[in-house]
Amino acid sequence: MMKKKQYSELHLDLFDAEPDSNMYEYKSKLEHLKQQLLKFGLTQNQAKVYVFLGKFGPKSAPEVFRALGLPRTETYFILNTLQTRGIVTAELSSPQKFSAVPVGKAILTLVNTEKEKLETLAKLESELNQLWDGIPAFAIETNESKTEKIQMINGSASIHSKIKEMIKSAKEEILIIGSEKDLSRFYHSDILEILSDSHIEKRIIISPSQRMPRFLAGIDKKIIKVMPNSKEDNQCFVLKDNDEVLFLLRNATHPSHTMFALWAESKSLITSLYNLFEYSWDSSEVCY
């Protein structure tokens, strides 16, 4: 009875710590850690189990589900899943105990797994193209003018992928306006490197900003201006060849997984944002 109470208290302290508990000062860090693990494909309860094993050492399955208040069958399933994913190991003992792989090694394992998935999907490209081309199109061609299209895009990965696609397909110019946080995310996603390597015209406005960020040191300063007097940091959009625009409705002021953008071929929207960019460019300052 005492043992069950001990684990009940442990569960309370670990993820639901109250202000007067010893674990309270770590509560926000634990929650942030758990949320970060979700980005690698773990579920809420899988992340809980991994953190628990990592911070409290080897435990048997009953110890895990008692401590975390999880259903017994789900706990066994989670432990097996985490073993399959290579971030939890099982001891050859009775009762069997489970241990978490060190977090650095665990993240590397999860990343490599995702890379292998992407490589497998990439290898299917040729096969899928052949299958696609082998099926005739049944759409009826008309003489109607081209219809303007829009697309809603969620999450930084999808948004950054769309921006890269726009840059690679651009024939004339790319115009970007965004905060320092936006440009920092573009930098870490290799967007700025792709833009720098392209031979098209390009201009970037950082708004608001008083200085040139260090991560832009390798880019031609003549194409960059700053807007020190701007008070808003939630404006970010990318214009391509005056025929495509990607407008971030939620930019880098939000967590990367909650970023939200509108891509459009709307002439009226593109013209309005192009005029806004030109006005902002004229009102911005060169910063070396």
DOLOVEX-970188 format. One record per residue (C-alpha): x, y, z; residue in three letters. Coordinates in nm, 4 decimals. Layout:
BEGIN
+----------+----------+----------+--------+
!     east !    north !       up ! residu !
+----------+----------+----------+--------+
!        X !        Y !        Z !    ALA !
...
+----------+----------+----------+--------+
END
This chain:
BEGIN
+----------+----------+----------+--------+
!     east !    north !       up ! residu !
+----------+----------+----------+--------+
!   0.0000 !   0.0000 !   0.0000 !    MET !
!   0.2850 !   0.2379 !   0.0854 !    MET !
!   0.4535 !   0.1561 !  -0.2459 !    LYS !
!   0.1427 !   0.2480 !  -0.4459 !    LYS !
!   0.1104 !   0.5744 !  -0.2566 !    LYS !
!   0.4755 !   0.6519 !  -0.3198 !    GLN !
!   0.4308 !   0.6236 !  -0.6966 !    TYR !
!   0.1066 !   0.8188 !  -0.6851 !    SER !
!   0.2923 !   1.1042 !  -0.5195 !    GLU !
!   0.5728 !   1.0689 !  -0.7739 !    LEU !
!   0.3253 !   1.1086 !  -1.0580 !    HIS !
!   0.1859 !   1.4183 !  -0.8893 !    LEU !
!   0.5324 !   1.5649 !  -0.8396 !    ASP !
!   0.6609 !   1.4826 !  -1.1866 !    LEU !
!   0.3991 !   1.6309 !  -1.4202 !    PHE !
!   0.1358 !   1.7934 !  -1.1968 !    ASP !
!   0.3560 !   1.9557 !  -0.9354 !    ALA !
!   0.1884 !   2.1932 !  -0.6919 !    GLU !
!   0.3620 !   2.5125 !  -0.5692 !    PRO !
!   0.4546 !   2.3500 !  -0.2373 !    ASP !
!   0.6119 !   2.0360 !  -0.3920 !    SER !
!   0.9811 !   1.9699 !  -0.4458 !    ASN !
!   0.9318 !   1.9240 !  -0.8206 !    MET !
!   0.7448 !   2.2501 !  -0.8833 !    TYR !
!   1.0503 !   2.4461 !  -0.9948 !    GLU !
!   1.1039 !   2.1879 !  -1.2724 !    TYR !
!   0.7405 !   2.1761 !  -1.3859 !    LYS !
!   0.7723 !   2.4247 !  -1.6738 !    SER !
!   1.0984 !   2.2651 !  -1.7926 !    LYS !
!   0.9402 !   1.9190 !  -1.7897 !    LEU !
!   0.6397 !   2.0439 !  -1.9844 !    GLU !
!   0.8632 !   2.2193 !  -2.2381 !    HIS !
!   1.0779 !   1.9065 !  -2.2717 !    LEU !
!   0.7686 !   1.6953 !  -2.3292 !    LYS !
!   0.6379 !   1.9361 !  -2.5952 !    GLN !
!   0.9733 !   1.9324 !  -2.7751 !    GLN !
!   0.9711 !   1.5519 !  -2.7832 !    LEU !
!   0.6319 !   1.5624 !  -2.9550 !    LEU !
!   0.8029 !   1.7265 !  -3.2546 !    LYS !
!   0.9967 !   1.4023 !  -3.3054 !    PHE !
!   0.6788 !   1.2006 !  -3.3442 !    GLY !
!   0.6213 !   1.0889 !  -2.9851 !    LEU !
!   0.2745 !   1.1012 !  -2.8319 !    THR !
!   0.2036 !   1.2782 !  -2.5031 !    GLN !
!   0.2147 !   0.9550 !  -2.3043 !    ASN !
!   0.5197 !   0.8198 !  -2.4900 !    GLN !
!   0.7042 !   1.1409 !  -2.4015 !    ALA !
!   0.5931 !   1.1073 !  -2.0382 !    LYS !
!   0.7213 !   0.7506 !  -2.0169 !    VAL !
!   1.0551 !   0.8403 !  -2.1796 !    TYR !
!   1.1090 !   1.1368 !  -1.9447 !    VAL !
!   1.0095 !   0.9298 !  -1.6417 !    PHE !
!   1.2538 !   0.6505 !  -1.7253 !    LEU !
!   1.5245 !   0.9008 !  -1.8116 !    GLY !
!   1.4968 !   1.0925 !  -1.4871 !    LYS !
!   1.4084 !   0.8152 !  -1.2398 !    PHE !
!   1.6124 !   0.5274 !  -1.3767 !    GLY !
!   1.5176 !   0.1718 !  -1.4769 !    PRO !
!   1.1592 !   0.0754 !  -1.3896 !    LYS !
!   0.9341 !  -0.2227 !  -1.4470 !    SER !
!   0.6119 !  -0.1825 !  -1.6441 !    ALA !
!   0.3956 !  -0.1909 !  -1.3267 !    PRO !
!   0.6150 !   0.0772 !  -1.1720 !    GLU !
!   0.5679 !   0.2941 !  -1.4803 !    VAL !
!   0.1885 !   0.2722 !  -1.5024 !    PHE !
!   0.1485 !   0.3197 !  -1.1272 !    ARG !
!   0.3772 !   0.6215 !  -1.1222 !    ALA !
!   0.2235 !   0.7912 !  -1.4234 !    LEU !
!  -0.1355 !   0.6810 !  -1.3741 !    GLY !
!  -0.1528 !   0.5190 !  -1.7187 !    LEU !
!  -0.3674 !   0.2189 !  -1.8170 !    PRO !
!  -0.1771 !  -0.1083 !  -1.7809 !    ARG !
!  -0.2226 !  -0.2305 !  -2.1395 !    THR !
!  -0.1323 !   0.1114 !  -2.2850 !    GLU !
!   0.1876 !   0.1198 !  -2.0804 !    THR !
!   0.3065 !  -0.2137 !  -2.2176 !    TYR !
!   0.2237 !  -0.0961 !  -2.5689 !    PHE !
!   0.4145 !   0.2313 !  -2.5165 !    ILE !
!   0.7198 !   0.0516 !  -2.3773 !    LEU !
!   0.7247 !  -0.1831 !  -2.6759 !    ASN !
!   0.6850 !   0.1103 !  -2.9161 !    THR !
!   0.9693 !   0.3053 !  -2.7544 !    LEU !
!   1.1899 !  -0.0044 !  -2.7757 !    GLN !
!   1.1046 !  -0.0423 !  -3.1438 !    THR !
!   1.1954 !   0.3224 !  -3.2018 !    ARG !
!   1.5292 !   0.2637 !  -3.0326 !    GLY !
!   1.5008 !   0.5073 !  -2.7406 !    ILE !
!   1.4201 !   0.2610 !  -2.4609 !    VAL !
!   1.6007 !  -0.0617 !  -2.3725 !    THR !
!   1.4810 !  -0.3626 !  -2.1711 !    ALA !
!   1.6919 !  -0.5525 !  -1.9182 !    GLU !
!   1.7064 !  -0.9326 !  -1.9173 !    LEU !
!   1.5831 !  -0.9530 !  -1.5591 !    SER !
!   1.2812 !  -1.0630 !  -1.3626 !    SER !
!   1.0813 !  -0.8492 !  -1.3280 !    PRO !
!   1.1904 !  -0.6913 !  -1.6558 !    GLN !
!   1.3038 !  -0.3320 !  -1.6218 !    LYS !
!   1.3133 !  -0.0619 !  -1.8864 !    PHE !
!   1.5660 !   0.2190 !  -1.9269 !    SER !
!   1.5729 !   0.5350 !  -2.1383 !    ALA !
!   1.8543 !   0.5860 !  -2.3869 !    VAL !
!   2.0443 !   0.9140 !  -2.3151 !    PRO !
!   1.8527 !   1.2032 !  -2.4682 !    VAL !
!   2.1265 !   1.3015 !  -2.7158 !    GLY !
!   2.1458 !   0.9508 !  -2.8557 !    LYS !
!   1.7659 !   0.9218 !  -2.8527 !    ALA !
!   1.7205 !   1.2401 !  -3.0584 !    ILE !
!   1.9862 !   1.1276 !  -3.3064 !    LEU !
!   1.8069 !   0.7939 !  -3.3431 !    THR !
!   1.4700 !   0.9623 !  -3.4019 !    LEU !
!   1.6191 !   1.2078 !  -3.6538 !    VAL !
!   1.7953 !   0.9299 !  -3.8455 !    ASN !
!   1.4707 !   0.7334 !  -3.8578 !    THR !
!   1.2894 !   1.0315 !  -4.0101 !    GLU !
!   1.5729 !   1.0792 !  -4.2604 !    LYS !
!   1.5428 !   0.7163 !  -4.3684 !    GLU !
!   1.1683 !   0.7636 !  -4.4173 !    LYS !
!   1.2292 !   1.0715 !  -4.6323 !    LEU !
!   1.4942 !   0.8911 !  -4.8378 !    GLU !
!   1.2539 !   0.6024 !  -4.8951 !    THR !
!   0.9808 !   0.8416 !  -5.0074 !    LEU !
!   1.2248 !   1.0260 !  -5.2349 !    ALA !
!   1.3149 !   0.6981 !  -5.4068 !    LYS !
!   0.9462 !   0.6494 !  -5.4870 !    LEU !
!   0.9322 !   0.9747 !  -5.6872 !    GLU !
!   1.0251 !   0.8194 !  -6.0207 !    SER !
!   0.7852 !   0.5287 !  -5.9738 !    GLU !
!   0.4979 !   0.7561 !  -5.8753 !    LEU !
!   0.5647 !   0.9855 !  -6.1717 !    ASN !
!   0.5512 !   0.6880 !  -6.4085 !    GLN !
!   0.2279 !   0.5643 !  -6.2531 !    LEU !
!   0.0801 !   0.9142 !  -6.2720 !    TRP !
!   0.1787 !   0.9640 !  -6.6350 !    ASP !
!   0.0392 !   0.6210 !  -6.7199 !    GLY !
!  -0.3128 !   0.7333 !  -6.6273 !    ILE !
!  -0.4802 !   0.9687 !  -6.8782 !    PRO !
!  -0.6207 !   1.3018 !  -6.7635 !    ALA !
!  -0.9972 !   1.3227 !  -6.7869 !    PHE !
!  -1.0289 !   1.6983 !  -6.7308 !    ALA !
!  -1.1868 !   1.8864 !  -7.0174 !    ILE !
!  -0.9761 !   2.1741 !  -7.1487 !    GLU !
!  -1.1533 !   2.5072 !  -7.1887 !    THR !
!  -1.0655 !   2.8508 !  -7.3186 !    ASN !
!  -1.1378 !   3.0132 !  -6.9839 !    GLU !
!  -0.8741 !   3.2474 !  -6.8437 !    SER !
!  -0.6440 !   3.1206 !  -6.5713 !    LYS !
!  -0.8161 !   3.1000 !  -6.2327 !    THR !
!  -0.6395 !   3.2606 !  -5.9383 !    GLU !
!  -0.5521 !   3.0079 !  -5.6689 !    LYS !
!  -0.4980 !   3.0208 !  -5.2935 !    ILE !
!  -0.3593 !   2.7730 !  -5.0438 !    GLN !
!  -0.3545 !   2.7691 !  -4.6616 !    MET !
!  -0.0303 !   2.6300 !  -4.5153 !    ILE !
!   0.0263 !   2.5186 !  -4.1541 !    ASN !
!   0.3549 !   2.4720 !  -3.9677 !    GLY !
!   0.7022 !   2.6124 !  -4.0289 !    SER !
!   0.8261 !   2.3065 !  -4.2216 !    ALA !
!   0.5520 !   2.3320 !  -4.4862 !    SER !
!   0.5781 !   2.7109 !  -4.5027 !    ILE !
!   0.9554 !   2.7060 !  -4.5454 !    HIS !
!   0.9262 !   2.4349 !  -4.8106 !    SER !
!   0.6830 !   2.6545 !  -5.0065 !    LYS !
!   0.9175 !   2.9549 !  -4.9834 !    ILE !
!   1.2074 !   2.7443 !  -5.1147 !    LYS !
!   0.9867 !   2.6319 !  -5.4026 !    GLU !
!   0.9019 !   2.9951 !  -5.4818 !    MET !
!   1.2697 !   3.0977 !  -5.4815 !    ILE !
!   1.3777 !   2.8081 !  -5.7035 !    LYS !
!   1.1033 !   2.8773 !  -5.9579 !    SER !
!   1.1515 !   3.2570 !  -5.9591 !    ALA !
!   1.2691 !   3.4084 !  -6.2883 !    LYS !
!   1.2903 !   3.7771 !  -6.1981 !    GLU !
!   1.2878 !   3.8679 !  -5.8284 !    GLU !
!   1.2080 !   3.7725 !  -5.4709 !    ILE !
!   1.1018 !   4.0363 !  -5.2173 !    LEU !
!   1.0919 !   3.9550 !  -4.8458 !    ILE !
!   0.9782 !   4.1586 !  -4.5482 !    ILE !
!   0.9886 !   4.0140 !  -4.1975 !    GLY !
!   1.1110 !   4.0526 !  -3.8420 !    SER !
!   1.4550 !   3.9475 !  -3.7236 !    GLU !
!   1.2942 !   3.6326 !  -3.5801 !    LYS !
!   1.1402 !   3.5512 !  -3.9178 !    ASP !
!   1.4722 !   3.5969 !  -4.0971 !    LEU !
!   1.6465 !   3.3881 !  -3.8313 !    SER !
!   1.4117 !   3.0981 !  -3.8993 !    ARG !
!   1.4637 !   3.1434 !  -4.2729 !    PHE !
!   1.8393 !   3.1322 !  -4.2113 !    TYR !
!   1.8262 !   2.8090 !  -4.0095 !    HIS !
!   1.6003 !   2.6508 !  -4.2748 !    SER !
!   1.8575 !   2.7319 !  -4.5491 !    ASP !
!   1.6105 !   2.9642 !  -4.7226 !    ILE !
!   1.8533 !   3.2567 !  -4.7175 !    LEU !
!   2.1341 !   3.0393 !  -4.8521 !    GLU !
!   1.9177 !   2.9276 !  -5.1438 !    ILE !
!   1.8167 !   3.2901 !  -5.2042 !    LEU !
!   2.1772 !   3.4111 !  -5.1891 !    SER !
!   2.2879 !   3.1457 !  -5.4405 !    ASP !
!   2.0155 !   3.2363 !  -5.6910 !    SER !
!   2.0875 !   3.4812 !  -5.9760 !    HIS !
!   1.7539 !   3.6625 !  -5.9555 !    ILE !
!   1.7040 !   4.0094 !  -5.8125 !    GLU !
!   1.6305 !   4.0065 !  -5.4423 !    LYS !
!   1.5555 !   4.2564 !  -5.1666 !    ARG !
!   1.4966 !   4.2061 !  -4.7945 !    ILE !
!   1.3458 !   4.4414 !  -4.5354 !    ILE !
!   1.3891 !   4.3646 !  -4.1649 !    ILE !
!   1.1095 !   4.5218 !  -3.9648 !    SER !
!   1.1459 !   4.6232 !  -3.6907 !    PRO !
!   1.5240 !   4.6353 !  -3.6511 !    SER !
!   1.7960 !   4.8790 !  -3.5536 !    GLN !
!   2.0879 !   4.6781 !  -3.6874 !    ARG !
!   2.1952 !   4.4071 !  -3.9254 !    MET !
!   2.1680 !   4.0616 !  -3.7605 !    PRO !
!   2.4923 !   3.8647 !  -3.7442 !    ARG !
!   2.3456 !   3.5662 !  -3.9266 !    PHE !
!   2.3117 !   3.7842 !  -4.2389 !    LEU !
!   2.6852 !   3.8552 !  -4.2496 !    ALA !
!   2.7348 !   3.6446 !  -4.5618 !    GLY !
!   2.4648 !   3.8186 !  -4.7684 !    ILE !
!   2.5170 !   4.1246 !  -4.9889 !    ASP !
!   2.4270 !   4.4192 !  -4.7649 !    LYS !
!   2.3055 !   4.6221 !  -5.0628 !    LYS !
!   1.9915 !   4.4090 !  -5.0849 !    ILE !
!   1.8981 !   4.4532 !  -4.7173 !    ILE !
!   1.7363 !   4.7437 !  -4.5370 !    LYS !
!   1.6020 !   4.7874 !  -4.1833 !    VAL !
!   1.2985 !   4.9710 !  -4.0449 !    MET !
!   1.4030 !   5.1013 !  -3.7021 !    PRO !
!   1.0842 !   5.3021 !  -3.6454 !    ASN !
!   0.8381 !   5.0184 !  -3.6998 !    SER !
!   0.6575 !   4.9070 !  -3.3832 !    LYS !
!   0.5049 !   4.5841 !  -3.5149 !    GLU !
!   0.6953 !   4.2531 !  -3.5411 !    ASP !
!   0.4131 !   4.0386 !  -3.6774 !    ASN !
!   0.4385 !   4.1296 !  -4.0469 !    GLN !
!   0.6062 !   3.8872 !  -4.2850 !    CYS !
!   0.5506 !   3.8057 !  -4.6509 !    PHE !
!   0.7376 !   3.6826 !  -4.9589 !    VAL !
!   0.6671 !   3.8066 !  -5.3136 !    LEU !
!   0.7828 !   3.6176 !  -5.6218 !    LYS !
!   0.7947 !   3.7636 !  -5.9743 !    ASP !
!   0.4859 !   3.9735 !  -5.9054 !    ASN !
!   0.2738 !   3.6599 !  -5.9576 !    ASP !
!   0.2888 !   3.4733 !  -5.6245 !    GLU !
!   0.2752 !   3.5795 !  -5.2610 !    VAL !
!   0.3110 !   3.3940 !  -4.9333 !    LEU !
!   0.1725 !   3.5956 !  -4.6428 !    PHE !
!   0.2287 !   3.4713 !  -4.2868 !    LEU !
!  -0.0859 !   3.5171 !  -4.0812 !    LEU !
!   0.1100 !   3.3793 !  -3.7847 !    ARG !
!   0.4788 !   3.4538 !  -3.8137 !    ASN !
!   0.7805 !   3.3863 !  -3.5909 !    ALA !
!   0.6147 !   3.5605 !  -3.2970 !    THR !
!   0.4370 !   3.2231 !  -3.2584 !    HIS !
!   0.5843 !   2.8747 !  -3.1972 !    PRO !
!   0.7046 !   2.7138 !  -3.5204 !    SER !
!   0.4384 !   2.4399 !  -3.5201 !    HIS !
!   0.1569 !   2.6991 !  -3.4969 !    THR !
!   0.2803 !   2.9179 !  -3.7846 !    MET !
!   0.0109 !   2.9754 !  -4.0454 !    PHE !
!   0.0390 !   3.1232 !  -4.3947 !    ALA !
!  -0.1673 !   3.2100 !  -4.6996 !    LEU !
!  -0.0180 !   3.1475 !  -5.0449 !    TRP !
!  -0.1969 !   3.3120 !  -5.3348 !    ALA !
!  -0.1835 !   3.4089 !  -5.7002 !    GLU !
!  -0.4339 !   3.6890 !  -5.6394 !    SER !
!  -0.3334 !   3.9895 !  -5.8515 !    LYS !
!  -0.5080 !   4.2376 !  -5.6226 !    SER !
!  -0.3348 !   4.1019 !  -5.3107 !    LEU !
!   0.0028 !   4.0812 !  -5.4860 !    ILE !
!  -0.0266 !   4.4395 !  -5.6163 !    THR !
!  -0.1214 !   4.5699 !  -5.2722 !    SER !
!   0.1683 !   4.3945 !  -5.0991 !    LEU !
!   0.4102 !   4.4912 !  -5.3773 !    TYR !
!   0.3175 !   4.8583 !  -5.3289 !    ASN !
!   0.3534 !   4.8154 !  -4.9517 !    LEU !
!   0.6981 !   4.6641 !  -4.9990 !    PHE !
!   0.8120 !   4.9472 !  -5.2293 !    GLU !
!   0.6850 !   5.2102 !  -4.9846 !    TYR !
!   0.8574 !   5.0288 !  -4.6963 !    SER !
!   1.1796 !   4.9972 !  -4.8970 !    TRP !
!   1.1844 !   5.3721 !  -4.9630 !    ASP !
!   1.1142 !   5.4381 !  -4.5937 !    SER !
!   1.3806 !   5.1944 !  -4.4670 !    SER !
!   1.7461 !   5.2533 !  -4.3918 !    GLU !
!   2.0610 !   5.0980 !  -4.5288 !    VAL !
!   2.2504 !   4.9354 !  -4.2444 !    CYS !
!   2.6127 !   4.8207 !  -4.2790 !    TYR !
+----------+----------+----------+--------+
END
